[in-house]
Amino acid sequence: MTNIAEPPAPATIVFGTDGWRARVADEFTFDNVRRCADGVARYVVERGQQARGVVVAYDRRFASEHFAAAAAEVLLAHDIPIAFAMQAVPTQMSSYEVVARGAAAGIVITASHNPWTDNGFKVKAPTGSAAGPEILAVLEAQIAANGGGGIERRPFADAEAAGLVERFDPFAGYERFVRRTLDLDALKAADLAVLVEPMWGAGAGWISRLLAGGRIRVTEIHLERNTYFGGVNPEPIRPNIDESLGILAGGGYDLGLLLDGDADRAGAADERGTFIHQLQVTGLLMYYLAEHRGWHDPVVVSVNNTSMAERLGRRYGIAVHETAVGFKYIGPKMIETGAMMGGEESGGFGFGMHLPERDGIYADLMLLDLFLREKAAGRFPASKAIEHFHEIAGPSWYRRIDVHVDRAAYPEVKRRLLVDLREKAPVELAGRAVERTIPLATNDGFKFFVADGSWLLVRTSGTEPLVRVYTEATSEATREAMLEAGERLVRGT
């Protein structure tokens, strides 16, 4: 007997903390990319902004350029002119192009640091920031409505011949844009050896090119396109970047600069190959802007970012604002408060004097400038500068783990964590009294503070059967004890 399969229902597309991501050829298909593009097109048309055009860009993942062309064809069918990237570019270059052109929106085909099996669809607001919840709600509603019908599209080549497509290379304009706020010539003149790790991603070659022609010696690895990303997730954290840390530990370099797969996240390592974790980078960038640049505008951090921000805020008279997780919350808050910087736990940093969106290349150049200024002050090598920084900002022993749960059991785990903890929060963690319990504004978890200022954050995933457990502690031993307590809390043991 033959069973006749029912035609699959259209995928439910939900934009998470930064766009929609899914597995290629499963949910991430050309049809679903067209649905997303149709949502953007109708959003632009309903606001009468077709003439402003839309920027379309893509990363180095499998078939990204072809998915981008499919998205463009849908926009072109609505008579919306397109600025289309000539090659794979860092995600923030689309933000730059949206701002520089005064475009109505931007679309980027990228899954950022996700596994190589995935791809994704990001939307940029006219400000260059990630599209906020108010825009995404409209897009999701439109995408849900167009799940079953045909979506009109205009052949890319035909539209290009008609003058509706402009190919762009953002490098020259971006370099000029960076020079407004960073002295690239001073960076080029530095007597330093720097290792750059772009993780086979869209940021490959950008830092080397921006710093070319001077005294500084830049060695860049993994420049080639590799849609498998060398077998690791292209997220610049351990163990994914252990190869580059080993090269640094071998000597001959003063600093390591790291990027993720689409170059909107930054990372760093010192001359000994010691990883500078993301919360340290948040603090270091805030310290750099206040101490070395004399800027004291507000700073925005996500709820899972560092307590050092608050301590540095008190030291330098800087207002610090906290948001939910995701740059779709941080970017709009930066604009609202006139912030000079926004930072998320995962290594994404945006800057008010630059773009209200994450830019790993710009953040890495700022870190380079910081260590050059610390060197001029007699605090070098990089490890010595970091020791000095922690004397000012306090300790930060940070780590995050993902606790995977059986899919069938996950609804009950979420109920226990999100409902039971609200009614009966733990009174102690790792033998330490819990002094404060803060429910997350997004209703997906809780943050617990103990007496010495260490904290534990438990956050459920809305898309996967896992719970993320974060901690920032005052010592390495406390960090490990807090993580163990967090895992027991998740598993109910």
C-alpha positions in Angstrom: 0.0 0.0 0.0 1.3 3.4 -0.9 0.8 6.4 1.4 0.2 9.7 -0.3 2.0 12.4 1.6 0.1 15.6 2.4 1.8 18.7 0.9 3.8 20.5 3.6 2.3 23.5 5.2 4.2 26.8 4.6 6.9 27.2 7.2 6.2 29.6 10.0 8.9 32.3 9.8 9.8 34.1 13.0 12.5 36.7 13.3 14.6 36.0 16.4 17.1 38.2 18.2 18.7 39.0 14.8 16.8 37.9 11.7 15.4 34.5 10.6 17.7 31.5 10.3 17.0 28.0 9.3 18.7 24.9 7.7 19.3 25.2 4.0 17.0 23.1 1.8 14.8 22.3 4.8 13.0 25.5 5.8 15.6 27.9 4.3 14.4 27.6 0.7 14.1 29.9 -2.3 10.4 30.0 -1.8 10.7 31.1 1.8 13.3 33.7 1.0 10.9 35.1 -1.5 8.2 35.2 1.1 10.5 37.2 3.4 11.4 39.6 0.5 7.7 40.0 -0.3 7.1 41.1 3.3 9.9 43.7 3.0 8.6 44.9 -0.4 5.1 45.4 0.8 6.3 47.2 3.9 8.3 49.6 1.7 5.4 50.1 -0.7 2.8 50.7 2.0 5.0 53.6 3.2 5.4 55.0 -0.3 9.2 54.6 -0.1 9.8 52.6 -3.3 12.0 55.4 -4.8 14.4 55.2 -1.9 15.3 51.6 -3.0 16.6 48.7 -0.9 20.1 47.5 -0.4 20.7 43.7 -0.9 23.8 42.0 0.3 25.0 38.5 1.2 27.8 36.6 3.0 30.0 33.6 1.9 27.6 30.8 2.9 26.4 28.2 0.5 24.4 29.8 -2.3 24.0 33.1 -0.4 24.5 35.1 -3.6 21.7 33.1 -5.3 19.3 33.6 -2.4 20.1 37.3 -2.5 19.2 37.5 -6.2 15.9 35.7 -5.5 15.1 38.3 -2.9 16.0 41.1 -5.2 13.7 39.7 -7.9 10.7 40.0 -5.6 11.5 43.6 -4.7 12.1 44.5 -8.4 8.6 43.2 -9.2 7.3 45.9 -7.0 9.3 48.5 -8.9 11.7 49.0 -6.0 15.3 49.8 -7.3 18.0 47.6 -5.8 21.6 48.3 -4.8 23.2 44.8 -5.0 26.6 43.9 -3.5 29.2 43.0 -6.1 30.6 40.3 -3.8 30.1 38.9 -0.3 30.5 41.7 2.2 30.3 42.0 6.0 26.8 42.5 7.2 27.5 46.0 8.6 28.4 47.1 5.1 24.7 46.8 4.2 23.9 49.1 7.2 26.5 51.6 5.9 25.0 51.5 2.4 21.5 51.9 3.8 22.5 55.0 5.7 24.8 56.4 2.9 22.1 56.0 0.3 19.1 56.9 2.4 17.5 53.6 1.4 14.1 52.4 2.6 15.6 49.2 4.0 18.3 46.6 3.7 18.3 42.8 3.3 21.3 40.6 4.1 21.4 36.9 3.4 23.5 35.5 6.2 23.2 33.2 9.2 26.0 35.1 11.0 27.8 32.6 13.3 25.3 29.7 12.9 26.5 26.2 11.7 27.5 25.9 8.1 24.2 24.0 7.4 22.2 27.2 8.0 21.5 30.4 6.2 19.4 33.4 7.2 17.6 36.6 6.3 18.3 39.9 8.1 16.4 43.2 7.7 18.0 46.6 8.2 16.0 49.7 9.2 16.5 53.1 7.4 18.8 54.1 10.3 21.1 51.2 9.5 20.2 49.4 12.7 18.6 45.9 12.9 14.9 46.2 12.2 13.2 46.6 15.6 10.2 44.7 16.9 7.7 47.1 15.5 9.0 46.6 11.9 9.4 42.8 12.4 5.9 42.4 13.7 4.6 43.9 10.4 6.9 41.8 8.3 6.0 38.5 10.1 2.3 39.2 9.7 2.8 39.8 5.9 5.0 36.8 5.6 2.4 34.6 7.3 -0.3 36.0 4.9 1.7 35.1 1.8 2.4 31.5 2.8 0.4 29.8 0.1 0.1 32.0 -2.9 2.4 32.8 -5.8 4.8 35.7 -5.3 5.5 37.9 -8.3 9.1 38.4 -9.3 11.0 40.1 -12.1 14.0 38.4 -13.7 17.2 39.9 -12.2 19.0 40.3 -15.6 16.0 42.0 -17.2 15.7 44.5 -14.3 19.4 45.2 -14.4 19.3 45.9 -18.1 16.4 48.3 -17.4 18.6 50.2 -14.9 16.9 49.1 -11.7 19.9 47.3 -10.3 23.1 49.0 -9.2 26.1 46.9 -8.2 28.1 48.3 -5.3 31.4 47.8 -3.6 31.3 49.5 -0.2 35.0 49.5 0.6 36.1 53.0 -0.5 33.0 54.7 1.1 33.4 52.6 4.3 37.1 53.6 4.6 36.2 57.3 4.3 33.4 56.7 6.9 35.8 55.1 9.3 38.4 57.9 8.9 35.9 60.3 10.4 36.3 58.8 13.9 39.5 56.7 13.7 43.0 57.7 12.7 43.8 54.9 10.2 47.1 56.4 9.4 48.2 56.2 13.0 47.2 52.5 13.1 49.1 51.8 9.9 52.2 53.4 11.4 52.2 51.3 14.5 55.2 49.0 15.2 53.0 46.0 16.0 52.5 42.5 14.6 48.8 41.5 14.5 47.1 38.2 13.7 43.7 38.5 12.1 41.2 35.5 12.2 38.1 36.1 9.9 37.0 32.4 10.2 36.6 32.0 6.4 33.9 34.6 6.5 32.8 37.7 4.7 35.2 39.9 6.7 38.3 38.2 5.2 40.7 40.7 3.8 39.0 43.8 5.2 41.2 44.6 8.1 44.4 43.8 6.1 43.2 46.1 3.4 42.3 48.9 5.7 45.7 48.7 7.4 47.8 48.2 4.3 50.7 50.4 3.3 52.2 51.2 6.7 54.6 49.8 9.3 52.1 47.5 11.0 52.5 43.9 10.2 49.1 42.1 9.6 48.9 38.4 9.0 45.5 37.1 8.1 44.5 33.4 8.1 41.6 31.6 6.6 41.1 34.1 3.8 39.5 31.6 1.4 35.8 31.0 1.0 34.9 27.8 2.7 31.2 27.2 3.1 32.0 24.4 5.7 33.9 27.0 7.8 36.7 24.5 8.5 34.2 22.3 10.4 33.5 24.8 13.2 30.8 27.3 13.9 32.1 30.7 12.7 31.7 32.2 16.1 34.9 33.8 17.5 34.9 32.0 20.8 36.7 29.0 22.1 37.1 26.2 21.0 36.3 27.6 17.5 39.3 29.9 17.5 41.8 27.6 19.2 43.9 27.3 16.1 44.5 31.1 16.0 45.1 31.1 19.8 47.8 28.4 19.3 49.5 30.5 16.6 49.6 33.5 19.0 50.9 31.3 21.8 53.8 30.4 19.5 55.1 33.9 19.7 55.8 36.7 17.2 52.5 38.6 17.6 51.4 41.4 19.8 47.7 41.0 19.4 45.0 38.8 17.8 41.8 40.3 16.3 38.9 38.0 15.6 35.7 38.2 13.4 32.7 35.9 13.0 31.2 34.6 9.8 29.6 37.8 8.7 32.1 40.1 10.5 29.5 41.9 12.7 31.0 40.4 15.8 34.4 41.1 17.2 36.9 39.3 19.4 40.5 39.5 20.6 43.3 37.6 22.2 46.5 38.8 23.8 50.1 38.1 22.8 50.2 34.9 24.8 47.2 33.4 23.0 44.8 34.1 25.9 41.3 34.7 24.7 39.8 38.0 25.8 36.2 37.0 26.4 33.2 39.0 25.0 32.3 40.7 28.3 35.9 41.9 28.7 35.8 43.4 25.2 32.6 45.3 26.2 34.4 46.7 29.2 37.6 47.4 27.2 35.7 49.3 24.5 33.8 51.4 27.1 37.1 52.1 28.9 38.7 53.1 25.6 35.9 55.6 24.7 35.9 57.2 28.2 39.6 57.1 29.2 41.3 57.6 25.9 38.7 59.4 23.8 37.1 61.5 26.5 33.5 60.5 25.5 30.9 60.1 28.2 27.6 59.6 26.3 25.4 56.7 27.4 26.1 53.1 26.9 23.6 50.3 26.2 24.2 46.7 27.1 22.1 43.6 27.0 20.9 42.0 30.2 23.4 39.1 29.8 26.4 41.5 29.4 28.9 42.6 32.0 28.5 44.2 35.3 31.7 46.1 34.6 29.6 48.5 32.5 27.8 49.7 35.6 31.1 50.0 37.5 32.8 51.9 34.7 29.6 54.1 34.3 30.0 55.2 38.0 33.7 55.9 37.5 33.3 58.0 34.4 29.8 59.4 34.9 28.3 57.5 32.0 24.6 56.5 32.0 24.2 52.7 31.3 21.0 51.3 29.9 20.1 47.7 29.9 17.9 45.9 27.3 16.7 42.5 26.4 19.0 40.1 24.4 19.4 41.0 20.8 20.6 44.0 18.8 17.0 44.5 17.6 16.5 46.0 21.2 20.0 47.5 21.6 20.1 49.4 18.3 16.8 51.3 18.8 17.8 52.0 22.5 21.1 53.5 21.3 19.2 55.8 19.0 16.7 56.8 21.7 19.4 57.6 24.3 22.0 59.0 22.0 24.4 56.3 23.1 28.0 56.2 22.1 28.1 52.4 22.3 25.9 49.3 22.5 27.2 45.9 23.3 25.8 42.4 23.5 27.1 39.3 25.3 27.8 37.5 22.1 30.4 40.0 20.9 28.4 42.4 18.8 29.2 46.1 19.3 27.6 49.2 17.7 28.7 52.8 18.0 26.8 56.0 18.0 29.6 57.9 16.2 29.6 55.2 13.6 26.6 53.0 13.1 23.8 51.9 15.5 24.5 48.3 14.4 27.1 45.8 15.1 30.4 46.2 13.3 33.2 43.7 14.2 35.7 45.4 11.9 35.3 48.8 13.5 35.3 47.3 17.0 38.5 45.4 16.2 40.1 48.6 14.9 39.1 50.4 18.1 40.7 47.6 20.2 43.9 48.0 18.2 43.8 51.8 18.9 43.2 51.1 22.6 46.2 48.9 22.9 48.4 51.4 21.0 47.4 54.1 23.5 48.0 51.7 26.4 51.4 51.0 24.9 52.1 54.7 24.8 51.2 55.0 28.4 53.7 52.2 29.3 51.1 49.5 29.8 52.1 46.8 27.3 52.1 44.0 26.2 48.4 43.5 25.8 48.2 41.2 28.8 49.6 44.0 31.0 47.1 46.5 29.7 44.3 44.0 30.5 45.6 43.6 34.1 45.5 47.4 34.5 42.0 47.5 33.0 40.7 45.0 35.6 42.2 47.1 38.4 39.8 49.8 37.3 36.8 47.8 36.2 36.9 44.9 38.7 37.0 41.1 38.0 35.1 39.3 35.3 35.1 35.6 35.1 32.6 34.8 32.5 31.3 31.7 30.8 28.1 30.5 29.0 26.9 26.9 28.5 23.9 25.6 26.5 22.0 22.9 28.4 20.3 20.7 25.8 17.0 19.1 26.7 14.9 16.3 25.2 12.5 17.9 22.8 9.5 16.1 24.2 10.4 17.2 27.7 11.2 20.8 26.8 7.7 22.3 27.3 7.6 21.0 30.9 11.2 22.3 31.5 10.2 25.7 30.2 7.0 25.7 32.3 9.0 24.8 35.4 11.7 27.5 34.7 9.4 30.3 33.7 6.4 29.7 35.9 7.7 28.0 39.0 10.7 30.2 39.4 8.6 33.3 39.2 6.6 32.0 42.2 9.5 30.4 44.1 13.0 31.6 43.1 16.1 29.9 44.6 17.3 31.4 47.9 20.9 30.3 47.3 23.1 29.3 44.4 26.5 27.5 44.9 26.2 28.1 48.6 25.8 31.8 48.2 22.6 33.7 49.2 20.6 35.1 46.3 20.1 38.8 47.0 18.1 39.8 43.9 16.1 38.0 41.3 15.2 39.8 38.1 12.6 38.4 35.6 13.7 39.1 32.0 11.5 41.6 30.2 11.1 39.1 27.4 9.6 36.6 29.8 12.1 33.9 28.8 14.2 33.7 31.9 15.6 35.1 35.2 18.8 36.7 36.4 20.0 36.0 39.9 22.6 38.1 41.9 24.5 36.8 44.9 26.2 38.8 47.6 29.6 39.4 46.0 28.1 40.7 42.8 28.4 37.5 40.8 25.3 36.7 38.7 23.7 33.8 37.0 21.2 34.1 34.1 19.0 31.3 32.9 17.3 31.9 29.5 15.1 29.5 27.5 15.3 29.3 23.8 12.2 30.0 21.7 13.4 28.0 18.7 15.5 25.1 20.1 15.1 22.6 23.0 17.8 24.2 25.1 18.4 26.6 27.9 21.3 29.0 27.9 23.0 29.5 31.3 25.3 32.5 31.7 27.4 33.7 34.6 29.9 36.5 35.4 31.7 35.9 38.7 34.3 37.4 40.9 36.6 34.3 40.6 37.2 31.3 38.4 36.1 28.9 41.2 32.8 30.9 41.7 32.2 30.9 38.0 32.4 27.1 37.8 30.2 26.7 40.9 27.6 29.1 39.6 27.4 27.3 36.2 27.1 23.9 38.0 24.2 25.4 40.1 22.6 26.8 36.9 22.7 23.4 35.2 21.2 21.7 38.2 18.4 24.4 38.2 17.6 23.7 34.6 17.6 19.9 35.0 15.6 20.1 38.3 18.2 18.1 40.3 
